[in-house]
């Protein structure tokens, strides 16, 4: 599952405003004004949709503004530089992580900076509503916000809606000496995220219909039409940890003494019961007392707008998948107050400020075109603070392939596009008899329904339905660790200088070869009880990779891997470390047959039979070497072992 901020902004290149080494820090350039003292422009605070053609005039002075002024800290450039050095195996500073307290003392905002920022905001007529290590939140009317940030706020047409935004980039007084990183909230378009899962659990019960394969190919659909010239197997009932661990080279490692955090919005009220029941039923190690923790906000907001109960299944998937692959890892679930960026950022900040874990799984995001530079800067700063402490962030790459079918624009997802996170793509996984790894394809599904006479598949292979997100960023320059590995054709797709390409690594995501999840659901008679269903999406891939990283950290003697991309790319090409995933590994065309309950519960509403082709991801292709569906590939038997002693 993943998150989705409002899906209407078109992606436009902002590479010049988002230098990689600064991690998108918009520190601004001093400029003198005839009507006042010099100010520093906060680059990227005017959204790209706030154009002259869309301008509907000035916003009412009395309208309310709620904003966050993010603090640059005492050495923003030094933070980015140290985050890079401490994560790079080729650097003499590699692995020399700081504690949370040390990181704040070295790079965080000083008391004097915070005091100066508060005084500036108050003098403009804004009310300070909160202060954290990362930002000062304020509220007030439009007139006060315009005075504080040196720009008028206008109304702009955006799609079918009208939203408020700055008429020019906001600015801060030069006297603050670069203390302000950026400001968010001056535009009031929705900035929210979605969980990305395939076959999402609705509020009511959801079940899969059979027949099933218990392992790939165990049950052939002999009575159904052939596909690609041969009979095809039924879809997997749902893999479990017993099958996934050997597929990704777990060996004897279990994640012992490693801490994993999971972030989503809201919190499932039955997670402890569900996770315990699932582990017991499927042979996973029993949860120990104190092994699963929750860090939750005092209050939740926007529960209807965000579909709060729909996030329960995301948390359940993430927790159960992590435990299935790394059964002895300590797991902390950090729930956000809503699906909006500000609240999700708060959850990430809690992990960093209190060093709650070394590995953070995040199965949410949105399309890059909905991201704004102000929020990109705020996210990157948190990721950099994490990197200097040895904390790595893993984000699912999305479930809509190149996004053309879903958003109308070819683009990647965010925050997976950040140069400071590990973007996790998706595969279709074949685990055979005896839990033996057979092959993987890039996850991409085309669906064709069974004809009325049952003798053929209508319009085979059918239309694209879902697939691993990937591609080339329009806004983030190419990070150094991708240079020389990512093909030039991909890197330069949107910019001759080269941009970030997503993903970095991949794991099981296809719901047709998916994971079995157990969750308390509501049945038609109103009762709530534990039930199981198969699920997929890069929302599955992210926690699986997070769990594999826990195994690798254990193999490393417990030393934190931290921001993993430099070490992942360093291992690229080494024998036995990665499965080089391609779209058609058998050379004969791959598909599975699937039968679904029309009503999602039982056969009373009828059955729907379809063929699902594998390795058909929109315009994206899994090919030999690095690709924009699976990155460097999936972890092979030698991956975890490659961290031993390193």
C-alpha positions in Angstrom: 0.0 0.0 0.0 1.2 3.4 -0.6 0.0 7.0 -0.1 -1.2 9.5 -2.6 -1.1 13.3 -2.2 -3.6 15.0 -4.6 -2.9 13.5 -8.0 -3.2 16.5 -10.3 0.1 18.4 -10.5 2.1 17.8 -13.7 5.7 16.9 -13.2 8.0 19.8 -14.4 11.8 19.7 -14.2 13.1 21.5 -11.1 16.7 20.0 -11.2 18.2 23.4 -10.9 16.5 24.0 -7.6 17.2 20.7 -6.1 21.0 20.1 -6.0 21.7 16.6 -4.9 24.5 17.4 -2.4 22.3 19.9 -0.6 19.5 17.4 -0.6 17.0 20.0 -2.0 17.8 22.5 0.7 16.4 25.8 -0.5 18.6 28.2 1.3 17.9 31.2 -0.9 19.9 34.1 -2.2 20.0 37.5 -0.6 18.2 40.3 -2.5 17.8 43.9 -1.7 14.4 45.5 -2.0 13.6 49.2 -2.3 10.8 48.9 0.2 12.7 47.1 2.9 15.7 45.2 4.2 17.4 42.4 2.2 15.6 39.0 2.2 16.5 35.5 1.3 14.3 33.8 -1.3 13.0 30.4 -0.3 13.3 28.7 -3.7 10.6 26.3 -4.6 7.9 27.7 -2.3 5.7 28.8 -5.3 4.1 25.7 -6.7 4.4 25.0 -10.4 0.7 25.1 -11.0 0.5 28.7 -9.7 0.8 30.2 -13.2 -0.3 33.6 -14.5 -2.9 31.9 -16.7 -4.4 30.1 -13.6 -4.4 33.3 -11.4 -7.9 34.0 -10.1 -6.9 37.1 -8.0 -5.8 37.9 -4.5 -6.9 35.7 -1.6 -9.0 37.4 1.1 -6.9 39.0 3.7 -9.0 37.4 6.5 -8.6 33.8 5.2 -6.7 31.5 7.6 -3.2 30.2 6.9 -1.5 27.4 8.8 2.2 27.0 7.9 5.4 25.4 9.0 8.7 27.2 8.8 11.3 24.5 8.6 14.7 25.2 10.2 17.9 24.9 8.2 20.0 24.3 11.3 23.5 25.5 11.9 25.2 23.7 9.0 22.8 22.5 6.3 25.6 21.9 3.7 27.6 20.1 6.4 24.7 17.8 7.2 24.3 16.7 3.6 28.1 16.2 3.2 28.4 14.1 6.4 25.3 12.1 5.5 27.0 11.2 2.2 30.4 10.5 3.7 29.1 8.3 6.6 27.1 6.2 4.1 29.8 5.7 1.4 31.9 2.5 1.8 34.7 4.3 0.0 34.8 7.2 2.5 37.1 7.2 5.6 34.0 8.3 7.6 32.0 5.3 6.5 30.0 3.9 9.4 31.1 6.7 11.9 27.5 7.4 12.8 26.4 10.0 15.4 23.9 9.7 18.1 20.6 11.6 17.8 21.9 14.0 20.5 25.2 14.5 18.7 23.5 15.0 15.3 21.3 17.8 16.8 24.2 19.4 18.5 26.3 19.4 15.3 23.7 20.2 12.7 20.4 21.1 14.4 19.0 24.6 14.9 20.4 26.7 17.7 18.3 28.2 20.4 19.3 31.6 19.0 18.1 30.6 15.5 14.7 29.4 16.9 14.3 32.5 18.9 15.0 34.7 15.9 12.6 32.8 13.7 9.8 33.1 16.3 10.4 36.8 16.8 10.2 37.4 13.0 7.0 35.5 12.7 5.4 37.1 15.7 6.3 40.6 14.5 4.4 40.0 11.3 1.3 39.1 13.3 1.4 35.3 13.1 0.8 33.1 16.1 3.4 30.5 16.9 1.4 27.2 17.5 4.3 24.8 18.0 8.1 24.4 18.0 10.0 21.2 17.3 13.6 20.4 16.5 12.7 20.7 12.8 10.2 23.5 12.4 8.1 26.4 13.9 4.4 26.1 13.1 2.3 29.2 12.9 -1.2 30.3 12.1 -2.8 33.6 11.2 -4.6 35.4 8.4 -3.4 35.9 4.8 -2.4 39.5 5.5 0.0 38.5 8.3 1.4 35.6 6.1 2.0 38.0 3.2 3.9 40.4 5.5 6.0 37.6 7.0 7.0 35.9 3.8 7.2 38.8 1.4 4.8 37.6 -1.2 1.1 38.0 -2.0 -1.2 35.0 -1.8 -3.5 34.5 -4.7 -6.1 31.9 -5.7 -5.3 29.7 -8.6 -7.2 27.2 -10.7 -5.8 23.7 -10.4 -7.8 21.2 -12.4 -11.4 21.5 -11.3 -10.5 23.2 -8.0 -9.2 26.5 -6.8 -6.4 26.7 -4.3 -4.4 29.4 -2.6 -0.6 29.8 -3.3 2.2 32.4 -3.3 2.3 34.7 -6.3 6.1 34.5 -6.1 8.6 32.6 -4.1 8.4 33.3 -0.4 11.3 34.9 1.4 12.8 35.4 4.9 14.8 38.3 6.3 18.5 38.1 5.4 19.1 39.0 9.1 18.1 35.4 10.0 21.4 34.4 8.3 20.0 31.3 6.5 18.2 29.9 9.5 15.1 29.1 7.4 15.2 26.0 5.2 11.7 26.5 3.6 8.1 27.1 4.4 5.1 24.8 3.7 1.4 25.5 4.0 1.3 28.8 2.0 -0.5 26.8 -0.7 -3.5 24.9 0.6 -3.8 22.2 -2.1 -4.0 18.7 -0.6 -0.6 17.3 0.3 -1.4 13.7 1.3 -0.3 10.2 0.7 -1.8 6.9 -0.1 -0.9 3.3 0.8 -0.2 1.2 -2.3 -1.4 -2.4 -2.0 -3.0 -4.6 -4.5 -6.3 -6.3 -3.5 -6.6 -3.8 -0.6 -8.7 -5.1 2.3 -11.9 -3.1 2.4 -13.7 -2.2 5.6 -15.8 -5.3 5.1 -14.3 -8.8 4.8 -12.3 -9.7 1.7 -11.5 -13.3 0.7 -9.7 -14.9 -2.3 -11.4 -17.6 -4.3 -9.7 -20.8 -5.4 -8.4 -22.9 -6.9 -4.9 -22.0 -5.7 -1.3 -23.1 -6.1 0.4 -23.7 -2.8 3.8 -23.1 -4.5 4.4 -21.9 -8.0 3.1 -24.4 -10.5 1.7 -26.9 -7.9 -1.8 -26.8 -9.5 -2.3 -26.4 -13.2 -5.4 -24.9 -14.7 -5.9 -27.8 -17.0 -9.6 -27.1 -17.8 -8.9 -23.5 -18.8 -7.5 -22.2 -22.1 -3.8 -22.1 -22.7 -1.7 -18.9 -22.6 1.5 -18.4 -24.5 1.2 -21.9 -26.0 0.9 -23.9 -22.8 -1.3 -24.6 -19.8 -0.8 -22.2 -16.9 -0.8 -22.6 -13.1 -3.3 -21.1 -10.8 -2.3 -18.1 -8.8 -0.5 -18.6 -5.5 -2.7 -18.9 -2.4 -0.2 -16.6 -0.7 3.4 -17.2 0.2 4.5 -17.2 3.9 7.8 -16.5 5.6 8.7 -20.2 5.3 8.9 -19.6 1.5 10.2 -16.1 1.4 13.2 -16.5 3.7 15.1 -19.0 1.6 14.1 -17.2 -1.6 16.1 -14.1 -0.4 19.0 -15.9 1.3 18.0 -15.6 4.9 20.0 -18.6 6.0 20.2 -18.8 9.8 19.8 -15.1 10.3 16.7 -13.9 12.0 17.3 -10.1 12.6 18.2 -10.7 16.2 19.0 -7.4 18.1 18.0 -5.3 15.0 15.4 -2.6 15.3 12.9 -2.0 12.4 10.4 0.8 12.4 7.3 0.9 10.2 5.4 4.1 9.3 1.8 4.4 8.1 -1.2 6.6 9.0 -3.5 5.7 11.9 -3.2 2.4 13.7 -5.0 -1.0 13.6 -6.8 -1.7 16.9 -6.2 -5.4 16.4 -2.6 -5.5 15.3 -1.2 -7.4 18.2 -3.9 -10.1 18.1 -3.7 -10.4 14.3 0.1 -10.6 14.1 0.2 -13.1 16.9 -2.5 -15.3 15.3 -0.8 -15.2 11.9 2.7 -16.1 13.3 1.2 -19.1 15.2 -0.8 -20.3 12.2 2.1 -20.2 9.7 5.0 -21.4 11.8 6.7 -18.0 12.3 8.5 -17.5 15.6 6.0 -16.4 18.3 6.2 -12.7 19.2 8.0 -12.1 22.4 6.8 -9.8 25.1 7.9 -6.3 24.2 9.0 -7.2 20.6 6.2 -5.2 19.0 5.8 -1.5 20.0 3.5 1.3 18.8 4.2 5.0 18.9 1.0 6.9 18.2 -0.2 10.5 18.2 -2.5 11.9 20.9 -5.2 12.5 18.3 -6.1 11.5 14.7 -7.4 13.9 12.1 -9.0 13.7 8.6 -10.1 10.1 9.3 -12.8 10.1 6.7 -10.8 12.0 4.0 -7.9 9.6 4.4 -10.0 6.4 4.8 -8.5 5.6 8.1 -9.6 2.0 8.3 -8.1 1.3 4.9 -4.7 1.9 6.5 -5.2 -0.9 9.0 -4.5 -3.5 6.3 -1.3 -1.7 5.4 0.0 -1.8 8.9 -1.0 -5.5 9.2 0.8 -6.4 6.0 4.0 -4.5 7.0 4.2 -5.9 10.5 3.4 -9.5 9.4 5.8 -9.4 6.4 8.7 -8.0 8.5 8.2 -10.6 11.2 7.9 -13.5 8.6 11.3 -12.7 7.1 13.1 -11.4 10.2 11.3 -13.1 13.1 13.6 -11.9 15.9 13.8 -8.3 14.8 12.3 -5.7 17.2 9.5 -3.9 15.5 8.1 -0.4 16.3 5.1 0.9 14.5 4.9 4.7 14.2 1.4 5.8 13.2 0.8 9.3 11.7 -2.2 11.4 12.8 -3.4 11.5 9.1 -2.3 10.7 5.6 -1.1 14.3 5.0 2.6 15.0 4.5 3.0 17.2 7.6 1.8 14.3 9.8 3.8 11.6 8.0 6.9 13.9 8.3 6.2 14.1 12.0 6.3 10.3 12.2 9.6 10.1 10.4 11.0 12.8 12.7 10.0 10.9 15.8 12.1 7.9 14.6 15.1 10.1 13.8 14.9 12.3 16.9 14.6 9.4 19.3 16.6 6.8 17.1 13.7 4.3 17.4 15.2 2.0 14.8 18.1 1.6 12.3 15.8 0.5 9.4 12.5 2.2 8.5 9.9 0.6 6.1 7.5 3.0 4.4 4.8 1.7 2.1 3.2 5.0 1.1 3.8 7.9 -1.3 2.5 9.9 -4.2 3.3 10.8 -7.8 6.3 13.1 -8.2 4.2 15.7 -10.0 2.3 16.3 -6.7 5.5 16.9 -4.8 6.6 20.5 -4.2 10.2 21.6 -3.5 9.3 22.9 -0.1 8.2 19.4 1.1 11.0 17.7 -0.8 13.4 19.8 1.2 11.7 19.0 4.5 11.7 15.2 3.7 15.4 15.2 2.6 16.5 17.0 5.7 14.9 14.2 7.9 16.5 11.5 5.7 19.9 13.2 6.1 19.6 13.4 9.8 18.7 9.7 9.7 21.8 8.9 7.6 24.2 10.6 9.9 22.8 8.4 12.7 22.9 5.1 10.7 19.2 5.1 9.9 18.1 3.9 6.5 14.7 4.6 4.9 13.0 2.2 2.5 10.1 3.4 0.3 7.9 1.4 -2.0 8.2 2.6 -5.6 4.4 2.5 -6.5 1.9 0.1 -8.0 1.0 1.9 -11.3 4.1 1.3 -13.5 5.1 4.4 -15.4 1.9 6.2 -14.0 0.6 7.0 -17.5 -2.6 4.9 -17.0 -3.2 6.2 -13.5 -2.2 9.9 -13.7 -1.9 10.6 -17.4 1.8 11.6 -17.0 4.9 9.4 -17.2 6.5 9.9 -13.8 8.0 8.3 -10.7 6.7 8.3 -7.1 7.8 10.3 -4.1 9.4 10.1 -1.5 10.9 7.1 -3.4 12.4 9.6 -5.8 14.6 11.1 -3.1 18.3 10.6 -3.5 18.5 9.9 0.2 16.2 6.8 0.4 16.2 3.3 -0.9 13.4 2.9 -3.5 12.0 -0.6 -3.5 10.6 -2.0 -6.8 8.5 -5.1 -7.3 8.8 -8.6 -8.8 6.6 -11.6 -9.5 8.2 -14.5 -7.6 8.2 -18.2 -8.3 9.0 -20.3 -5.3 8.7 -24.0 -6.1 8.4 -27.3 -4.3 10.6 -27.5 -1.2 10.7 -23.7 -0.9 13.2 -23.5 -3.8 13.7 -20.2 -5.6 12.8 -20.7 -9.3 12.8 -17.2 -10.9 11.4 -13.7 -10.8 10.0 -11.3 -13.4 9.5 -7.6 -13.1 6.0 -7.1 -11.7 3.6 -6.0 -14.4 0.2 -7.4 -15.0 -2.0 -7.6 -18.0 -5.5 -9.1 -17.5 -7.8 -10.9 -19.9 -11.2 -12.4 -18.8 -12.4 -15.8 -19.7 -14.7 -15.8 -22.8 -18.4 -16.5 -22.3 -18.0 -20.0 -23.8 -15.0 -20.7 -21.7 -12.8 -21.6 -24.7 -10.5 -18.6 -24.9 -9.3 -15.4 -23.2 -10.9 -12.3 -24.4 -8.5 -9.9 -26.2 -5.5 -11.8 -24.8 -3.2 -10.7 -23.1 -5.5 -7.9 -22.1 -5.0 -4.5 -20.6 -2.4 -3.3 -18.1 -3.8 -3.3 -14.6 -0.8 -2.7 -12.2 2.9 -3.0 -11.9 6.0 -1.9 -10.1 6.6 1.9 -10.2 9.8 3.2 -11.7 11.4 5.4 -14.2 13.4 8.6 -14.3 12.8 11.6 -11.9 12.1 15.0 -13.5 13.3 16.8 -10.4 16.1 15.0 -8.6 19.6 15.0 -10.1 21.5 11.8 -10.5 23.1 10.7 -7.3 26.8 9.7 -7.4 26.1 6.1 -6.4 24.1 5.5 -9.6 26.7 6.9 -11.9 28.3 4.2 -14.1 25.7 1.6 -13.2 22.3 3.1 -14.4 22.3 3.1 -18.2 22.8 6.5 -19.6 19.6 6.3 -21.7 17.6 6.0 -18.5 19.5 8.6 -16.5 19.2 11.2 -19.2 15.6 10.5 -20.2 14.5 13.9 -18.8 17.7 15.8 -18.5 21.0 15.6 -20.4 22.9 16.1 -17.1 21.3 12.9 -15.7 18.6 12.4 -13.1 17.7 9.9 -10.3 16.3 6.7 -11.6 13.9 4.5 -9.5 14.0 1.9 -8.0 17.2 0.8 -6.3 16.4 -2.8 -5.4 13.3 -5.1 -5.6 11.4 -7.9 -4.0 8.1 -9.8 -4.3 5.2 -7.5 -5.1 2.9 -9.1 -7.7 -0.4 -10.0 -5.9 -0.7 -13.0 -8.1 2.4 -14.4 -6.5 1.7 -12.5 -3.3 1.8 -12.8 0.5 -0.8 -14.3 2.8 -2.0 -11.8 5.4 -4.2 -12.3 8.5 -6.4 -9.5 9.7 -9.5 -9.0 11.8 -12.3 -7.9 9.4 -16.0 -7.2 9.5 -18.3 -9.9 8.2 -21.8 -9.4 6.7 -23.5 -10.4 10.0 -21.6 -7.6 11.7 -19.2 -9.8 13.6 -15.5 -9.1 13.5 -13.1 -12.0 13.3 -9.7 -13.0 12.0 -9.5 -13.9 8.3 -6.8 -14.3 5.7 -6.3 -13.0 2.2 -3.5 -12.8 -0.4 -2.0 -9.3 -1.0 0.7 -7.7 -3.0 2.0 -4.4 -4.2 5.3 -2.6 -3.6 3.8 -2.2 -0.1 4.9 -5.8 0.3 8.3 -5.4 -1.3 9.3 -2.5 1.1 8.9 -4.4 4.4 10.4 -7.6 2.8 13.5 -5.6 1.9 13.6 -3.9 5.3 13.5 -7.3 6.9 16.3 -8.6 4.6 18.3 -5.5 5.6 17.8 -6.5 9.2 19.3 -10.0 8.4 22.2 -8.2 6.7 22.8 -6.0 9.7 22.8 -9.0 12.0 25.4 -10.6 9.7 27.4 -7.5 10.0 27.7 -8.0 13.7 24.8 -5.7 14.5 26.5 -2.6 13.1 24.0 -0.3 11.4 24.0 -0.2 7.6 22.4 3.2 7.6 21.5 4.8 4.3 22.0 1.7 2.2 22.2 2.8 -1.5 26.0 3.4 -1.7 26.6 -0.1 -0.3 23.9 -1.7 -2.5 25.3 -0.3 -5.6 28.8 -1.2 -4.5 27.7 -4.8 -4.5 26.2 -4.6 -7.9 27.7 -7.1 -10.4 29.3 -9.3 -7.7 28.6 -12.9 -8.2 25.7 -14.4 -6.2 24.6 -11.2 -4.5 21.6 -10.2 -6.6 19.1 -12.1 -8.7 19.3 -10.3 -12.1 15.5 -10.1 -12.7 14.2 -10.0 -16.3 10.6 -10.0 -17.7 10.6 -13.4 -19.3 13.1 -15.6 -17.5 11.8 -18.9 -18.9 11.7 -17.6 -22.5 8.2 -19.0 -23.0 5.8 -16.3 -21.7 4.4 -16.4 -18.2 0.9 -16.1 -16.8 -1.3 -17.5 -14.1 -5.0 -18.2 -13.9 -7.1 -16.5 -11.2 -10.6 -17.0 -10.0 -12.2 -14.3 -7.8 -15.4 -13.9 -5.9 -17.4 -11.1 -7.6 -18.6 -9.9 -4.2 -15.2 -10.3 -2.6 -16.6 -12.8 0.0 -18.2 -16.0 -1.4 -19.6 -17.6 -4.5 -23.1 -16.4 -4.0 -22.4 -13.4 -6.2 -20.7 -15.4 -8.9 -17.1 -16.1 -9.9 -14.8 -14.2 -12.3 -12.0 -16.1 -14.1 -9.1 -14.3 -15.7 -5.5 -14.8 -17.0 -2.8 -12.6 -15.5 0.3 -12.2 -17.6 3.6 -11.6 -15.8 6.4 -9.3 -16.7 4.2 -6.7 -18.5 4.9 -3.4 -16.7 3.4 -0.6 -18.8 6.3 1.0 -20.7 8.9 -0.2 -18.2 11.0 -3.3 -18.7 13.0 -5.6 -16.5 16.1 -6.4 -18.6 19.6 -7.8 -18.0 21.5 -5.5 -15.7 20.1 -2.4 -13.9 16.5 -1.5 -15.0 13.7 0.8 -13.9 11.4 -2.0 -12.7 13.7 -3.9 -10.3 16.8 -1.7 -10.0 19.9 -3.8 -9.4 17.7 -6.9 -8.8 16.4 -8.8 -5.8 18.6 -10.2 -2.9 20.1 -13.6 -3.8 21.7 -16.1 -1.5 24.9 -14.2 -1.3 23.4 -10.8 -0.4 23.0 -11.1 3.4 26.3 -12.9 3.6 28.1 -10.1 1.7 27.7 -7.9 4.8 29.5 -10.3 7.1 32.6 -8.6 8.3 31.9 -5.5 6.2 
